[in-house]
Amino acid sequence: MCDINESEYNKMNESEKYNVPIDLISRLLSGEASSSDIASLESWEKESEENRKVLEQYKTLWEKSGKVS
C-alpha cells in the first residue's frame, strides 16, 4: 500500500514518481561522476526498461542542449 494519496502523487514531478537519481545522472553527464556514482547509476538502469529509457532521454536532452546557441 502506498503512503501518499492520488492528489499528492499527481503533484510529484517525474523524478519523484520514478525514483530517478537526478544527482547521479547530472554528475555522469557533466563528467563529474565517481566510479561509485557510475556503478550506482548502472545498477539503477538495469532495474527496469523504464529506467533505461529515462536515462537515454536525459542523455539525448543533454546532447541537444549543447547544440543550442
C-alpha positions as CSV (number, residue, x, y, z in Angstrom):
1,M,0.0,0.0,0.0
2,C,1.3,3.5,-0.9
3,D,1.7,6.1,1.8
4,I,0.6,9.0,-0.5
5,N,-2.8,9.8,-1.8
6,E,-3.6,10.4,-5.5
7,S,-3.6,14.2,-5.1
8,E,-0.1,14.1,-3.7
9,Y,1.1,11.7,-6.4
10,N,-0.2,14.0,-9.1
11,K,1.8,16.9,-7.7
12,M,5.1,14.9,-7.8
13,N,7.5,15.6,-10.6
14,E,8.6,12.7,-12.9
15,S,11.9,12.1,-11.0
16,E,10.0,11.6,-7.7
17,K,7.4,9.3,-9.4
18,Y,10.0,7.0,-10.9
19,N,12.7,7.5,-8.3
20,V,15.1,8.9,-10.9
21,P,18.6,9.6,-9.4
22,I,18.9,13.1,-11.0
23,D,22.0,13.9,-9.0
24,L,23.8,10.8,-10.4
25,I,22.6,11.5,-13.9
26,S,23.8,15.1,-13.8
27,R,27.2,14.1,-12.5
28,L,27.5,11.5,-15.2
29,L,26.6,13.9,-18.0
30,S,28.8,16.6,-16.7
31,G,31.8,14.3,-16.4
32,E,31.9,14.6,-12.6
33,A,30.7,11.1,-11.7
34,S,32.9,9.0,-9.5
35,S,33.3,5.2,-10.1
36,S,30.8,4.6,-7.3
37,D,28.3,7.0,-8.9
38,I,28.6,5.2,-12.2
39,A,28.2,1.8,-10.6
40,S,25.1,3.0,-8.8
41,L,23.6,4.5,-11.9
42,E,24.3,1.4,-13.9
43,S,22.6,-0.7,-11.3
44,W,19.6,1.6,-11.3
45,E,19.5,1.5,-15.1
46,K,19.4,-2.3,-15.1
47,E,16.4,-2.4,-12.7
48,S,13.9,-1.8,-15.5
49,E,13.4,-1.0,-19.1
50,E,11.7,2.3,-18.0
51,N,14.9,3.3,-16.1
52,R,17.0,2.6,-19.3
53,K,14.6,4.7,-21.3
54,V,14.7,7.6,-18.8
55,L,18.5,7.6,-18.8
56,E,18.6,7.7,-22.6
57,Q,16.1,10.6,-22.6
58,Y,18.3,12.6,-20.3
59,K,21.4,11.8,-22.4
60,T,19.6,12.9,-25.5
61,L,18.4,16.1,-23.9
62,W,21.9,16.8,-22.6
63,E,23.4,16.3,-26.1
64,K,20.8,18.6,-27.7
65,S,21.2,21.3,-25.1
66,G,24.9,21.6,-26.0
67,K,23.9,22.5,-29.6
68,V,21.7,25.4,-28.5
69,S,23.3,28.8,-29.1
